[in-house]
Amino acid sequence: MSSSLVTMIDSFDIPEVCALELSFNRTRLDNIEEKLERLWDEAGITITPGWRIAITAGSRGIAEYPRIMKKAVSLVKRAGGIPFIVPAMGSHGGATAEGQVELLRHLGITEQSVGAPIISSMEVKEIGRTELGLPVYIDKNALAADGIVLLNRVKTHTSIREEYQSGLLKMMAIGLAKHVGAVATHNLGVPHLGKNMVRVGKLALEKLNIVAGISVIENGYEELADVYVSTKDTILEDEPIILKRATSMVPSIPVPVIDVLIVYEQGKDISGTGMDPAIIGRPINRGPHEGPKVEVLGLLRLTEKSSGNASGCGMADFITKAFRDMIDEESTIVNSLTGMHPGIAKIPATLENDELVFKACLKAAGMFAQQNPKLVIIKNTKALSKIYVSKAAYESISEVSSVRKISDYRPIVFDAHGALVPFWDEDEQH
């Protein structure tokens, strides 16, 4: 790092921060297997003995993912079906069959852990065309099966604001469509993505033999909140209701205006865009602004489970060399371009270590902010139950009923190499 750059930013003082505990909806489901089996039976799901059943597996880090998948496998076996897992994640995993299997392994989904083989391929077949004449594709192995069980988390989408967002419909339109189909569904561009995804998903639902749909929602603490089982005939009716409940549990940062936001890690296991744009206040869909107003954003790490896919880092202003060294540029560009968001694949200005990123962010925030900066530090956009804020940030919070101060103000500590010494590991032990 050049001495002139270090000289420019080294004099900035990083303010002390305190820990805040945020309260969100903590509805939690513990008896996962029992409830899933009861709902399956209540829905009257039937499978002809001997049928080969494809169960979809997405790329997100769903809470209790292996348990849910293992139970779905056992329910298919109980009915006499022969289950297998199909990676249903569009272009994720580097848009390769091997990469998608590896991504599932990172999430705990293997033949050994769930009791069914994973059959991965990027080959698809066209099953029809929408009213706009656009092709609809489905994974060839899922299509060759006698039936399909859709399994996915239902949540808000980073770019879509329709009554169907991330869920079972998206699993068909983009996940099962693999790279070819994901590109086709996104090809109309971001302003038309939502409506096009719904068109494609509905046509796929009509054409495919969907045996059942298993929907999962999480609370504000990344814990499993509930599961749902739908039949082919009830998916369209059920999903908007499930989404509404999932949306009510989405956490947020309570500081309305942030001079410097430091995100410790981003990852494909955290959000489709690495960081949730609505949490960090960096919209990517040319839509209305959501979340806090953030002046400067620093990003420190990429999760191992991202396998080098850093799509989303373009929303940051500064990253560390440690982050940059983990980037697989090809998979990042493939994923970002598939989603028609090439801007979020841009690699931000890179600094040698965490400490310099903090100081560069303070410099970029401007003179008024530097005098009494509103600094917020989060682990990632899914882990918001505990955040760290400067005094100015804390004093700007208006809704204090869901906020509890749980530590005194303390200096931010870096090791001899300038790496942040994380607070949360220490705090979680107390």
C-alpha positions in Angstrom: 0.0 0.0 0.0 1.5 3.3 -1.0 2.7 5.6 1.7 0.8 8.5 0.3 -2.5 6.7 0.6 -1.7 5.5 4.1 -0.7 9.1 5.1 -4.0 10.4 3.7 -6.2 8.2 5.8 -4.1 7.0 8.8 -4.9 10.0 10.9 -8.6 9.4 11.1 -9.8 8.3 14.5 -12.3 5.4 14.5 -15.0 6.0 17.1 -15.7 3.7 20.0 -18.8 1.5 19.6 -21.3 -0.2 21.9 -23.2 -3.4 21.3 -26.9 -3.3 20.7 -29.3 -6.2 20.9 -32.2 -5.9 18.5 -35.5 -7.7 19.1 -37.3 -9.3 16.2 -40.0 -11.8 15.7 -38.7 -15.0 17.2 -41.4 -17.5 16.2 -39.4 -20.8 16.1 -40.3 -24.3 15.0 -38.4 -27.1 16.7 -40.5 -30.2 15.9 -39.6 -29.9 12.3 -40.0 -33.6 11.2 -43.2 -34.1 13.2 -44.9 -31.0 11.7 -43.7 -31.7 8.2 -45.1 -35.2 8.3 -48.4 -34.0 9.7 -48.8 -31.3 7.0 -47.8 -33.8 4.3 -50.5 -36.2 5.4 -53.1 -33.4 5.9 -52.5 -32.2 2.3 -53.1 -35.7 1.1 -49.9 -36.0 -0.8 -49.8 -39.3 -2.8 -47.0 -40.9 -4.7 -47.4 -44.1 -6.8 -45.0 -46.7 -5.6 -41.9 -47.0 -7.8 -42.1 -43.4 -9.0 -38.8 -41.6 -9.3 -39.2 -38.3 -7.5 -36.9 -35.3 -7.9 -36.6 -33.0 -4.9 -35.3 -29.5 -5.6 -32.3 -28.2 -3.6 -31.5 -24.5 -3.8 -28.3 -22.6 -3.1 -29.3 -20.6 0.0 -28.2 -21.4 3.5 -31.7 -22.4 4.8 -32.0 -22.9 8.6 -32.1 -26.7 9.4 -31.6 -27.4 5.7 -30.3 -31.0 6.1 -33.1 -31.9 8.5 -35.8 -30.6 6.2 -34.3 -32.3 3.2 -33.8 -35.6 5.0 -37.4 -35.6 6.1 -38.7 -34.8 2.6 -36.6 -37.8 1.4 -38.1 -40.0 4.0 -41.7 -39.0 3.2 -41.1 -39.9 -0.5 -39.6 -43.2 0.5 -42.5 -43.9 3.0 -44.9 -43.6 0.0 -42.9 -46.0 -2.0 -41.2 -43.4 -4.2 -37.5 -43.3 -5.2 -36.2 -39.9 -4.3 -33.2 -38.1 -5.7 -32.0 -34.5 -5.3 -31.7 -32.0 -8.1 -29.7 -28.8 -7.7 -32.1 -26.1 -8.6 -30.1 -22.9 -8.4 -29.9 -21.3 -11.8 -26.4 -20.2 -12.5 -25.0 -20.5 -9.0 -22.1 -22.8 -8.3 -20.2 -21.4 -11.3 -23.0 -22.6 -13.6 -21.4 -26.1 -13.7 -22.9 -29.4 -12.5 -19.9 -30.1 -10.3 -20.0 -26.6 -8.8 -23.6 -27.0 -7.8 -23.0 -30.3 -6.1 -20.1 -28.7 -4.2 -22.3 -25.8 -3.2 -24.9 -28.2 -1.7 -22.1 -30.0 0.1 -21.1 -26.7 1.7 -24.7 -26.4 2.9 -24.8 -29.8 4.4 -26.7 -31.5 1.6 -25.0 -34.8 0.5 -26.3 -38.3 -0.2 -25.0 -39.4 3.2 -26.7 -36.6 5.1 -30.1 -36.8 3.5 -30.4 -40.3 2.3 -30.8 -39.7 -1.5 -28.4 -39.3 -4.4 -27.7 -35.9 -6.0 -28.1 -36.0 -9.8 -26.7 -32.8 -11.2 -26.7 -31.5 -14.7 -26.8 -28.2 -16.5 -28.8 -29.7 -19.4 -32.4 -28.5 -19.8 -35.3 -29.1 -22.1 -37.9 -26.6 -23.3 -41.4 -27.3 -22.0 -43.3 -24.5 -23.6 -43.4 -20.7 -24.3 -45.0 -17.9 -22.4 -47.6 -15.5 -24.0 -44.6 -13.3 -24.9 -43.1 -16.2 -26.9 -40.2 -16.7 -24.4 -39.0 -20.3 -23.9 -39.4 -22.1 -20.5 -36.7 -24.6 -19.6 -36.5 -27.3 -17.0 -33.6 -29.5 -15.8 -33.6 -32.6 -17.9 -33.4 -35.0 -14.9 -36.3 -33.4 -13.0 -38.3 -33.5 -16.2 -37.5 -37.2 -16.7 -38.7 -38.0 -13.2 -42.2 -39.2 -12.5 -42.9 -36.3 -10.2 -41.2 -33.3 -8.5 -41.3 -32.1 -4.9 -40.5 -28.4 -4.8 -38.6 -27.4 -1.7 -37.5 -23.8 -1.1 -37.4 -20.9 1.4 -40.0 -18.2 0.9 -38.7 -14.7 1.4 -38.5 -11.2 -0.1 -36.4 -11.0 -3.3 -33.7 -8.4 -3.9 -35.2 -7.2 -7.2 -38.8 -8.5 -7.4 -41.8 -6.8 -5.8 -44.6 -9.0 -7.0 -46.9 -11.1 -4.9 -44.6 -14.0 -5.7 -40.9 -13.3 -4.9 -38.4 -15.9 -3.7 -40.2 -19.2 -3.3 -41.7 -22.2 -5.1 -42.6 -20.3 -8.3 -39.1 -18.8 -8.5 -37.7 -22.3 -7.9 -39.4 -23.4 -11.2 -38.7 -20.3 -13.2 -35.1 -19.8 -12.3 -33.8 -22.6 -10.1 -34.9 -25.7 -12.1 -34.3 -23.7 -15.3 -30.6 -23.9 -14.7 -28.2 -21.4 -16.3 -29.9 -21.4 -19.7 -33.4 -20.8 -18.3 -32.2 -18.3 -15.7 -30.7 -16.2 -18.5 -33.9 -16.5 -20.5 -36.1 -15.4 -17.6 -33.9 -12.4 -16.8 -33.4 -11.4 -20.4 -36.3 -8.8 -20.5 -34.3 -6.8 -18.0 -34.6 -5.8 -14.3 -37.8 -3.7 -14.7 -39.7 -6.7 -16.2 -38.1 -9.4 -14.2 -40.8 -9.9 -11.6 -43.7 -10.2 -14.0 -41.7 -12.4 -16.3 -40.6 -14.7 -13.5 -44.3 -15.2 -12.6 -45.3 -15.9 -16.2 -42.5 -18.5 -16.5 -43.2 -20.1 -13.1 -46.9 -20.4 -13.8 -46.4 -22.1 -17.1 -43.9 -24.5 -15.5 -46.4 -25.3 -12.7 -49.1 -26.0 -15.3 -46.8 -28.3 -17.4 -44.9 -30.3 -14.7 -46.1 -33.1 -12.4 -45.6 -31.3 -9.1 -46.3 -33.8 -6.3 -45.9 -31.3 -3.5 -44.4 -28.0 -2.5 -42.5 -27.6 0.8 -42.1 -23.9 1.8 -39.8 -22.8 4.6 -39.7 -19.4 6.4 -37.2 -18.0 8.9 -37.4 -15.5 11.7 -35.2 -12.5 12.3 -32.6 -14.6 13.9 -31.9 -16.9 11.0 -33.9 -19.7 12.7 -36.5 -21.9 11.2 -39.9 -20.2 11.9 -42.3 -22.6 10.1 -42.9 -25.0 7.3 -45.8 -25.4 4.9 -46.9 -28.2 2.5 -48.9 -27.3 -0.6 -50.3 -29.4 -3.4 -49.9 -28.5 -7.0 -53.4 -26.9 -7.0 -52.8 -24.7 -3.9 -49.2 -23.4 -4.5 -50.4 -20.2 -6.3 -52.9 -19.5 -3.5 -50.6 -20.4 -0.6 -47.3 -18.7 -1.6 -48.5 -15.0 -1.3 -49.9 -15.7 2.1 -46.6 -17.4 3.2 -44.6 -14.5 1.8 -46.6 -12.0 3.7 -45.8 -13.8 7.0 -42.2 -14.2 6.0 -41.9 -10.4 5.2 -43.3 -9.5 8.6 -40.2 -11.2 10.2 -37.5 -9.5 8.1 -35.1 -7.6 10.4 -33.6 -4.2 9.7 -31.0 -1.7 11.0 -32.7 0.9 13.2 -30.3 3.7 12.4 -32.0 5.8 9.7 -28.9 7.7 8.4 -25.5 6.0 8.5 -22.2 7.7 7.7 -20.2 4.5 7.6 -21.6 1.0 7.4 -19.1 -1.8 7.8 -20.3 -5.3 6.7 -17.9 -8.0 8.0 -18.9 -10.6 5.5 -21.1 -11.1 2.4 -21.9 -14.4 0.8 -24.2 -16.3 -1.5 -25.3 -18.3 1.5 -26.5 -15.1 3.1 -28.3 -13.4 0.2 -28.7 -13.8 -3.6 -26.8 -10.6 -3.9 -24.3 -11.4 -1.1 -25.8 -8.6 1.0 -29.5 -7.8 1.1 -29.9 -4.4 -0.7 -32.9 -3.5 1.5 -30.8 -4.0 4.7 -27.8 -1.9 3.5 -29.8 0.8 1.7 -28.2 0.1 -1.7 -31.1 -0.7 -4.1 -30.1 -2.4 -7.3 -33.4 -2.6 -9.2 -33.9 1.1 -9.9 -36.9 0.9 -7.6 -37.7 3.0 -4.5 -35.1 3.3 -1.8 -35.4 0.7 1.0 -33.5 0.6 4.3 -31.2 3.2 5.9 -29.5 6.0 4.0 -25.8 4.8 3.9 -23.1 7.3 2.8 -20.1 4.9 2.6 -20.0 1.1 2.8 -17.0 -1.0 3.7 -16.8 -4.8 3.1 -14.3 -7.1 4.8 -14.8 -10.8 4.0 -16.3 -13.2 1.5 -17.8 -16.4 3.0 -16.2 -19.7 2.2 -19.6 -21.1 1.1 -19.7 -18.5 -1.7 -17.0 -20.5 -3.5 -15.5 -17.3 -4.9 -18.8 -15.9 -6.2 -18.6 -12.3 -5.0 -21.7 -11.0 -6.9 -23.0 -8.1 -4.8 -19.6 -6.6 -3.8 -20.2 -3.8 -6.3 -22.6 -2.3 -3.8 -19.7 -1.6 -1.5 -17.3 1.4 -1.8 -14.2 -0.3 -0.3 -13.1 -3.9 0.2 -10.1 -5.6 1.7 -7.3 -7.4 0.0 -8.5 -10.5 1.9 -11.9 -10.2 0.2 -10.4 -9.6 -3.2 -8.1 -12.6 -3.0 -11.2 -14.8 -2.6 -13.0 -13.6 -5.7 -13.6 -15.9 -8.6 -14.2 -13.3 -11.2 -15.7 -15.6 -13.8 -18.4 -17.1 -11.5 -19.1 -13.6 -10.1 -19.6 -12.1 -13.6 -21.7 -15.1 -14.8 -24.0 -14.8 -11.8 -24.4 -11.0 -12.0 -24.9 -11.0 -15.7 -27.4 -13.8 -15.5 -29.4 -11.7 -13.1 -29.0 -8.6 -15.4 -27.1 -6.7 -12.6 -23.6 -6.4 -14.1 -22.9 -3.4 -11.8 -22.9 -5.6 -8.6 -20.0 -7.6 -10.0 -17.7 -4.5 -10.1 -14.7 -4.8 -7.7 -14.5 -1.8 -5.4 -11.4 0.1 -4.3 -9.2 -2.4 -2.5 -7.2 -1.6 0.7 -4.6 -3.7 2.4 -6.5 -4.5 5.6 -9.6 -4.0 7.7 -8.3 -1.0 9.6 -7.5 0.9 6.4 -11.0 0.2 5.1 -12.5 1.7 8.2 -10.4 4.8 7.8 -11.0 5.2 4.1 -14.7 5.0 4.7 -14.4 7.8 7.3 -12.4 9.9 4.9 -15.0 9.3 2.2 -17.9 10.2 4.5 -16.8 13.8 4.6 -15.7 16.4 7.2 -19.1 16.8 9.0 -19.4 13.0 9.5 -15.8 12.7 10.6 -16.4 15.0 13.6 -19.0 12.8 15.1 -19.5 9.8 12.8 -22.6 7.6 12.7 -20.8 4.3 12.4 -22.6 0.9 12.3 -20.9 -2.5 12.1 -22.8 -5.7 11.3 -21.6 -9.3 10.9 -23.8 -9.8 7.7 -27.2 -8.9 6.5 -28.8 -12.0 8.0 -27.3 -11.6 11.4 -28.8 -8.4 12.8 -29.8 -9.5 16.3 -26.5 -7.9 17.5 -25.0 -4.9 15.9 -22.3 -2.3 16.9 -22.8 1.4 16.8 -21.0 4.6 17.6 -22.5 7.1 20.1 -23.8 9.4 17.3 -25.5 6.4 15.6 -27.1 5.2 18.9 -28.4 8.7 19.7 -30.1 8.9 16.2 -32.3 5.9 16.8 -35.9 7.0 17.2 -37.6 3.6 17.7 -35.9 2.4 20.9 -38.5 -0.1 22.1 -36.9 -3.0 20.2 -33.3 -1.9 21.0 -31.3 -2.8 24.1 -27.8 -1.5 24.8 -25.8 -4.4 26.2 -22.2 -3.0 26.5 -20.3 0.1 27.3 -18.6 2.0 24.5 -15.2 0.4 23.6 -12.5 0.8 21.1 -12.5 -1.2 17.9 -9.4 -3.5 18.0 -7.3 -4.6 15.1 -4.5 -7.2 15.3 -0.9 -6.6 14.2 -1.9 -7.1 10.6 -4.7 -4.6 10.7 -7.4 -7.3 10.8 -10.5 -6.6 12.8 -10.8 -8.6 16.0 -14.5 -9.5 15.8 -16.7 -8.6 18.8 -19.5 -11.1 18.3 -17.6 -14.3 19.1 -16.7 -12.8 22.5 -20.2 -11.4 23.1 -21.9 -14.7 22.3 -19.9 -16.4 25.1 -21.4 -14.1 27.7 
